[in-house]
């Protein structure tokens, strides 16, 4: 499945799903996780397939070594896993920014007027630590205007599927007591359900962007369409924490 946000033109972005690639088995089929034990030649072919969406080559891509940080890099040259960051910004045409996810939220930013784009890997830790705000701030530092920026959130773990413990909830409450609104009661008194997408939308709305869209797609439930780390864990398919398939969300000028 390929998802296109309504507020960014398809020729400038694409949220790729699990299908359309060459990987097999656990990684079927458009796996982009460079840390997985999927065959490297398969991942390379998958990246070529993605680049061809823009009529470009894999050598035009920038994929960072992602973590759970708020660190953002301004990038000007293609690279695969050479830069450690969870957000990227560029003003260079024909560079494809790619964010790998399998439940976390990919957030793409587009300012066509000023010629600046950005992409953020927003899991709950990164979102809480400010990766979204830092990505936008980096865009502004390089010439973007907040009212010209359009943000699109791709598929991620939606609230009914995002079960968590109280320690995670407490981290959000310590940051802001109003964050209680993003948690609902879970299976019992010790569990809660977190609204990651709603939390990110709220952050973006406060910043007065040009427009915001959210896919509403639940990676956990969209089996066959999107990869989900949590689904694979529940099915007992993951033996090593880094060895799982990821989809790629991309944007270019």
C-alpha angles and dihedrals in degrees: 000000000000117000124200121194115231094231100054123057114250092236088064102045148013135185101213120205135203099285135074100056140099104244120116140211116003090003099051113179135331097024116167102173106128089191094058125096090240111130109279092224089056093052090048091052090048091053089049089053091052094047091052089063084073094037087248137112134254087255088071093063132103116200117171131208095256128207134152098285137118092231117132129189130202103223132197105165133055117256140158115220095333096112123062110215144111096218133045134191130185142167094195118113119234095023111126114212111206130194119192118212142161101179103343117099120260111209121195124196126199130185106175094171095060097027100242129131134182141184131197136194102218115185116159093273095047092045091049092047093052108258090145095051092044092052091051092046090053090051091051092048088058097049108282122134118220094227090055096052119102117197128202126188117205132206116314143150105301123214100264088055098040103088114174142168126251094258089069091047091050091054089059094044091051089054093048128351090215089067089086086090092072094061130074130183113279133201092310141353091285096054134068137183116233125211101215095167093048091049091053093046089052091052091050094046091056089057095058099231123181092255142340130206132180126195098217088210115145110216091199094057098036095082112179091017103062135017118245124191091197093051091049090049091051090051091050093241099129119080098163119042094229096043107092137099123267134195123225129234114198142189135177138172 
